[in-house]
Amino acid sequence: MYDLHFDPGERVLYIRMHGFWSAELLARFGAEVFAAGARIREQHDGFAILTDARACPVQSGEVAAGLHDLSLRSAAMNPAPIATVVSSALVALQGRRVLTPSNYRVFVDYGEALAWIDAAWVRRDAA
């Protein structure tokens, strides 16, 4: 339902998510993302995150609330840009409602998300 890949040259954590999530899956995801972030911070001052969630539908209220909590925790630990790409305007509405920290943005176009990360974060020059 998800996979993570960190590119140390770009200092970007790439996350790919898919499917309709349960609270249990969200808890596992959160634990894995925070553990990965801790490992990355041992070697790098910071890192941006680009999440491809185009294969995720609108999530349940319980999962949306959990995503909101995760976004607040991650923003407190990582002030770098965090972009999430979704498949439709409807999913983007939910994303913008729950991913509220100032360093988060929700996009429906992958290229626009990548351009925002590039503009907000010096990826290749900061390794």
Backbone hydrogen bonds in HBPLUS format (Angstrom, degrees):
<---DONOR---> <-ACCEPTOR-->    atom                        ^
c    i                          cat <-CA-CA->   ^        H-A-AA   ^      H-
h    n   atom  resd res      DA  || num        DHA   H-A  angle D-A-AA Bond
n    s   type  num  typ     dist DA aas  dist angle  dist       angle   num
A0018-HIS N   A0001-MET O   2.87 MM  17  5.10 149.6  1.97 143.9 140.0     1
A0003-ASP N   A0016-ARG O   2.89 MM  13  5.35 139.0  2.06 142.3 153.5     2
A0016-ARG N   A0003-ASP O   2.91 MM  13  5.35 161.9  1.95 156.1 161.4     3
A0005-HIS N   A0014-TYR O   2.81 MM   9  5.07 146.2  1.92 151.0 157.9     4
A0014-TYR N   A0005-HIS O   2.66 MM   9  5.07 168.9  1.68 159.8 156.8     5
A0007-ASP N   A0012-VAL O   2.96 MM   5  5.50 170.8  1.97 156.1 157.6     6
A0011-ARG N   A0007-ASP O   2.74 MM   4  5.61 129.5  2.00 144.6 160.9     7
A0012-VAL N   A0007-ASP O   3.33 MM   5  5.50 150.5  2.42 139.3 145.0     8
A0048-ALA N   A0011-ARG O   2.96 MM  37  6.42 150.6  2.05 159.8 156.3     9
A0013-LEU N   A0048-ALA O   2.83 MM  35  6.23 163.5  1.86 154.0 155.5    10
A0050-LEU N   A0013-LEU O   2.98 MM  37  6.32 159.9  2.02 152.2 156.8    11
A0015-ILE N   A0050-LEU O   3.00 MM  35  6.24 164.0  2.02 143.0 145.9    12
A0052-ASP N   A0015-ILE O   2.70 MM  37  6.10 163.3  1.72 165.0 167.0    13
A0017-MET N   A0052-ASP O   2.93 MM  35  6.18 168.4  1.95 151.2 152.7    14
A0019-GLY N   A0055-ALA O   2.97 MM  36  6.19 168.9  1.98 134.2 130.5    15
A0026-LEU N   A0022-SER O   3.02 MM   4  6.28 160.7  2.06 149.6 155.1    16
A0027-ALA N   A0023-ALA O   2.97 MM   4  6.20 151.0  2.06 143.8 151.3    17
A0028-ARG N   A0024-GLU O   3.06 MM   4  6.40 159.1  2.11 149.8 154.6    18
A0029-PHE N   A0025-LEU O   2.87 MM   4  6.08 164.2  1.89 154.3 159.2    19
A0030-GLY N   A0026-LEU O   2.85 MM   4  6.03 167.4  1.86 152.5 155.7    20
A0031-ALA N   A0027-ALA O   3.05 MM   4  6.24 164.5  2.08 148.7 152.5    21
A0032-GLU N   A0028-ARG O   2.96 MM   4  6.18 160.6  2.00 151.5 156.9    22
A0033-VAL N   A0029-PHE O   2.82 MM   4  6.04 164.6  1.84 160.8 165.1    23
A0034-PHE N   A0030-GLY O   2.97 MM   4  6.09 167.2  1.99 152.8 156.3    24
A0035-ALA N   A0031-ALA O   3.01 MM   4  6.10 151.2  2.10 141.7 149.9    25
A0036-ALA N   A0032-GLU O   2.89 MM   4  6.07 159.4  1.93 147.4 153.3    26
A0037-GLY N   A0033-VAL O   2.84 MM   4  6.05 158.3  1.89 148.2 154.7    27
A0038-ALA N   A0034-PHE O   3.00 MM   4  6.17 152.0  2.08 140.8 147.5    28
A0039-ARG N   A0035-ALA O   3.07 MM   4  6.39 157.6  2.12 148.5 154.0    29
A0040-ILE N   A0036-ALA O   2.89 MM   4  6.15 160.6  1.93 154.2 160.0    30
A0041-ARG N   A0037-GLY O   2.90 MM   4  6.06 162.5  1.93 150.9 155.3    31
A0042-GLU N   A0039-ARG O   3.23 MM   3  5.33 140.1  2.40  97.3 108.3    32
A0043-GLN N   A0040-ILE O   3.01 MM   3  5.66 150.9  2.09 117.0 124.4    33
A0044-HIS N   A0040-ILE O   2.96 MM   4  6.01 136.3  2.15 147.0 159.8    34
A0049-ILE N   A0081-PRO O   3.05 MM  32  6.55 155.8  2.11 149.5 156.7    35
A0083-ALA N   A0049-ILE O   2.86 MM  34  6.22 161.1  1.89 160.6 159.9    36
A0051-THR N   A0083-ALA O   2.76 MM  32  6.10 171.7  1.77 159.8 161.7    37
A0085-VAL N   A0051-THR O   2.77 MM  34  6.13 160.7  1.81 165.3 171.6    38
A0053-ALA N   A0085-VAL O   2.72 MM  32  5.56 149.0  1.81 153.4 163.9    39
A0056-CYS N   A0053-ALA O   3.01 MM   3  5.36 153.2  2.09 121.2 120.7    40
A0064-ALA N   A0060-SER O   2.85 MM   4  6.06 163.4  1.87 155.4 161.0    41
A0065-ALA N   A0061-GLY O   2.91 MM   4  6.04 158.0  1.95 146.2 151.7    42
A0066-GLY N   A0062-GLU O   3.06 MM   4  6.30 151.7  2.14 140.2 148.2    43
A0067-LEU N   A0063-VAL O   2.80 MM   4  6.10 151.0  1.88 151.9 160.2    44
A0068-HIS N   A0064-ALA O   2.96 MM   4  6.24 151.7  2.04 146.2 153.9    45
A0069-ASP N   A0065-ALA O   3.05 MM   4  6.39 159.0  2.10 147.3 152.1    46
A0070-LEU N   A0066-GLY O   2.92 MM   4  6.20 160.0  1.96 149.1 154.7    47
A0071-SER N   A0067-LEU O   2.86 MM   4  6.06 155.5  1.92 147.5 154.3    48
A0072-LEU N   A0068-HIS O   3.05 MM   4  6.37 154.6  2.12 150.9 157.0    49
A0073-ARG N   A0069-ASP O   3.04 MM   4  6.33 162.8  2.07 151.9 156.4    50
A0074-SER N   A0070-LEU O   2.83 MM   4  6.00 165.8  1.85 155.5 159.7    51
A0075-ALA N   A0071-SER O   2.93 MM   4  5.97 157.6  1.99 144.2 150.4    52
A0076-ALA N   A0072-LEU O   3.15 MM   4  6.29 148.9  2.25 141.2 148.9    53
A0077-MET N   A0073-ARG O   3.27 MM   4  6.57 139.4  2.45 140.4 150.5    54
A0077-MET N   A0074-SER O   3.13 MM   3  5.14 128.1  2.41  95.3 108.7    55
A0078-ASN N   A0074-SER O   2.74 MM   4  5.77 139.2  1.91 149.5 162.0    56
A0082-ILE N   A0103-ASN O   2.85 MM  21  5.98 152.5  1.93 167.8 162.5    57
A0105-ARG N   A0082-ILE O   2.99 MM  23  6.47 141.9  2.14 155.7 161.3    58
A0084-THR N   A0105-ARG O   2.95 MM  21  6.38 151.0  2.03 154.5 164.0    59
A0107-PHE N   A0084-THR O   2.79 MM  23  6.13 160.5  1.83 161.3 165.9    60
A0086-VAL N   A0107-PHE O   2.81 MM  21  6.22 160.7  1.85 161.6 165.1    61
A0092-ALA N   A0088-SER O   2.93 MM   4  6.15 151.1  2.01 144.9 154.3    62
A0093-LEU N   A0089-ALA O   2.91 MM   4  6.16 144.9  2.03 143.4 151.7    63
A0094-GLN N   A0090-LEU O   3.33 MM   4  6.75 157.4  2.39 146.0 150.0    64
A0095-GLY N   A0091-VAL O   2.90 MM   4  6.16 163.8  1.92 150.6 155.8    65
A0096-ARG N   A0092-ALA O   2.81 MM   4  5.99 162.4  1.84 155.1 158.5    66
A0097-ARG N   A0093-LEU O   3.06 MM   4  6.19 139.6  2.23 139.1 149.9    67
A0097-ARG N   A0094-GLN O   3.10 MM   3  5.07 125.0  2.42  94.6 109.3    68
A0098-VAL N   A0094-GLN O   3.03 MM   4  6.30 146.2  2.15 152.1 160.5    69
A0099-LEU N   A0095-GLY O   2.79 MM   4  5.60 157.0  1.84 154.4 160.2    70
A0104-TYR N   A0101-PRO O   3.10 MM   3  5.57 164.2  2.13 120.2 122.4    71
A0113-ALA N   A0109-ASP O   3.13 MM   4  6.46 155.4  2.19 150.4 157.4    72
A0114-LEU N   A0110-TYR O   2.93 MM   4  6.21 163.0  1.96 155.8 160.1    73
A0115-ALA N   A0111-GLY O   2.89 MM   4  6.08 154.9  1.95 144.6 151.9    74
A0116-TRP N   A0112-GLU O   2.93 MM   4  6.14 153.0  2.00 144.7 151.7    75
A0117-ILE N   A0113-ALA O   2.95 MM   4  6.26 161.0  1.98 151.7 156.8    76
A0118-ASP N   A0114-LEU O   2.86 MM   4  6.11 162.7  1.89 149.7 154.8    77
A0119-ALA N   A0115-ALA O   2.87 MM   4  6.09 155.0  1.93 147.2 153.8    78
A0120-ALA N   A0116-TRP O   2.82 MM   4  5.93 154.5  1.88 150.8 158.1    79
A0121-TRP N   A0117-ILE O   2.78 MM   4  5.51 129.7  2.03 148.7 159.0    80
